[in-house]
Amino acid sequence: MKAVAFTGNSNSGKTTLIHKLTLLLTPQKSVNIIKHDPKNKANIDTEGKDSDIFYKAGANVAILSPIQTTFRFHHSFDLDKVIQKFGHCDYLFVEGLKEIPLPRICVARETIDERFFPYIDAVAIDSSISKDSIPKHLAILNLNQPQEILEWINANIKDYQ
């Protein structure tokens, strides 16, 4: 499976991008999505919320928080256990979980947090971010072109496990 993580500030467009990528892939390809909920405040399967949007796009979804993993277990799982529970898929998209060692795309609009630069492989930006502010070693992707981002993922992300 192609596994990639997405990071970025709140309201940067991470969920929207993952949703668009999922719609490009399903139903021909299987997509699993893991969303990090570090403050344990996600509204699971509430209309219009992340887990609902991802599920309706055709992806299997898990929400990881410090006290539970939603598939609705009463304890948390580590990433490898969640992946095992999902089973095989063609693509695994992880939103958040900065500490896991996956290739990572930073999503940014309006501002970009330079603290992400050492941990990412690419940035997905719109015209509100100057390309001159991005280190030269990072790929620059157009946030409004999900097909371009998917092509970059397919060309640059090695299979996980």
C-alpha positions as CSV (number, residue, x, y, z in Angstrom):
1,M,0.0,0.0,0.0
2,K,1.0,3.6,-0.6
3,A,1.1,5.2,2.9
4,V,1.5,9.0,3.3
5,A,0.8,11.4,6.2
6,F,-0.6,14.9,6.0
7,T,0.2,17.6,8.4
8,G,-0.5,21.3,8.7
9,N,-2.1,23.9,10.9
10,S,-5.8,23.7,11.9
11,N,-8.1,24.7,9.0
12,S,-5.3,24.4,6.5
13,G,-7.2,22.1,4.2
14,K,-5.9,18.7,5.2
15,T,-9.4,17.0,5.4
16,T,-10.5,18.6,2.2
17,L,-7.4,17.4,0.4
18,I,-7.7,13.8,1.8
19,H,-11.4,13.8,0.8
20,K,-10.6,14.9,-2.8
21,L,-7.8,12.3,-3.1
22,T,-10.2,9.6,-1.8
23,L,-12.8,10.5,-4.3
24,L,-10.2,10.2,-7.1
25,L,-9.3,6.7,-6.0
26,T,-12.6,5.0,-4.9
27,P,-14.2,2.7,-5.8
28,Q,-11.4,1.4,-8.1
29,K,-8.8,1.5,-5.3
30,S,-9.3,0.8,-1.6
31,V,-8.4,3.7,0.8
32,N,-8.0,3.6,4.6
33,I,-7.7,6.8,6.6
34,I,-6.4,7.3,10.1
35,K,-7.1,10.6,11.7
36,H,-5.3,11.8,14.8
37,D,-7.5,13.3,17.5
38,P,-4.9,14.4,20.1
39,K,-7.4,16.2,22.4
40,N,-10.1,13.4,22.2
41,K,-12.8,15.8,21.0
42,A,-13.8,14.3,17.6
43,N,-17.5,14.0,16.9
44,I,-17.6,10.5,15.4
45,D,-19.8,10.1,12.4
46,T,-21.5,13.4,12.9
47,E,-22.9,14.7,9.6
48,G,-20.3,16.9,7.9
49,K,-17.4,16.0,10.3
50,D,-14.2,14.4,9.1
51,S,-15.0,10.8,9.8
52,D,-18.4,11.1,8.1
53,I,-16.9,12.9,5.1
54,F,-14.2,10.2,4.7
55,Y,-16.6,7.3,5.1
56,K,-19.1,8.7,2.6
57,A,-16.2,9.1,0.1
58,G,-15.6,5.3,0.3
59,A,-12.7,5.0,2.7
60,N,-12.5,2.9,5.9
61,V,-11.8,5.3,8.8
62,A,-10.2,5.1,12.2
63,I,-9.9,7.9,14.7
64,L,-6.9,7.6,17.2
65,S,-7.1,9.6,20.4
66,P,-5.1,9.2,23.7
67,I,-7.9,7.2,25.4
68,Q,-9.7,5.3,22.6
69,T,-9.4,4.3,19.0
70,T,-12.7,4.6,17.2
71,F,-13.7,1.6,15.8
72,R,-15.2,2.2,19.4
73,F,-12.7,0.2,21.5
74,H,-12.2,1.4,25.1
75,H,-8.4,1.8,24.7
76,S,-6.0,3.2,22.2
77,F,-4.1,1.2,19.5
78,D,-0.7,2.0,18.0
79,L,-0.5,2.6,14.3
80,D,0.6,-0.9,13.4
81,K,-2.4,-2.5,15.2
82,V,-4.8,-0.1,13.5
83,I,-3.3,-1.0,10.1
84,Q,-3.7,-4.7,11.0
85,K,-7.4,-4.2,11.9
86,F,-8.0,-2.5,8.6
87,G,-6.4,-5.2,6.6
88,H,-5.0,-4.7,3.0
89,C,-5.6,-1.5,1.2
90,D,-4.2,0.3,-1.8
91,Y,-3.7,3.7,0.0
92,L,-3.3,4.6,3.6
93,F,-3.8,8.3,4.4
94,V,-2.8,9.5,7.9
95,E,-4.0,12.9,9.1
96,G,-1.7,14.1,11.9
97,L,0.4,11.8,14.0
98,K,3.6,13.8,13.5
99,E,5.7,11.2,15.3
100,I,5.2,8.4,12.9
101,P,7.9,7.8,10.3
102,L,5.8,8.1,7.1
103,P,6.4,10.3,4.0
104,R,4.6,13.5,4.8
105,I,2.9,16.3,2.9
106,C,2.3,19.6,4.7
107,V,-0.9,21.4,3.7
108,A,-0.8,25.1,4.0
109,R,-3.0,28.1,3.2
110,E,-2.4,31.7,4.2
111,T,0.6,30.8,6.4
112,I,3.1,27.9,6.6
113,D,4.6,26.8,9.9
114,E,8.4,26.5,9.3
115,R,8.6,24.0,12.2
116,F,7.2,21.4,9.8
117,F,10.1,21.7,7.3
118,P,12.5,19.2,8.8
119,Y,9.8,16.5,8.9
120,I,8.1,16.8,5.5
121,D,8.8,15.7,2.0
122,A,6.4,18.1,0.1
123,V,4.1,21.0,0.7
124,A,0.7,21.4,-0.9
125,I,-0.1,25.1,-1.1
126,D,-2.3,27.6,-2.8
127,S,-1.5,31.0,-4.2
128,S,-1.6,32.5,-0.7
129,I,1.8,31.0,0.1
130,S,4.9,32.3,-1.7
131,K,7.0,29.5,-3.3
132,D,10.1,31.5,-2.3
133,S,9.3,30.7,1.4
134,I,9.6,27.0,0.8
135,P,13.1,25.3,1.1
136,K,14.4,24.1,-2.2
137,H,14.6,20.4,-1.2
138,L,10.8,20.1,-0.7
139,A,8.4,19.3,-3.6
140,I,5.9,22.1,-4.1
141,L,2.4,20.8,-5.0
142,N,-0.7,22.8,-6.0
143,L,-3.3,22.3,-3.2
144,N,-6.1,22.9,-5.7
145,Q,-4.9,20.1,-8.0
146,P,-5.5,16.8,-6.2
147,Q,-4.7,14.8,-9.3
148,E,-1.2,16.4,-9.4
149,I,-0.8,15.5,-5.7
150,L,-1.9,11.9,-6.3
151,E,0.6,11.6,-9.2
152,W,3.4,12.9,-6.9
153,I,2.3,10.3,-4.2
154,N,2.4,7.5,-6.8
155,A,5.8,8.5,-8.1
156,N,7.5,9.2,-4.8
157,I,5.9,7.1,-2.0
158,K,7.2,3.6,-1.6
159,D,4.9,0.8,-0.5
160,Y,4.5,0.5,3.3
161,Q,5.1,-2.9,4.9
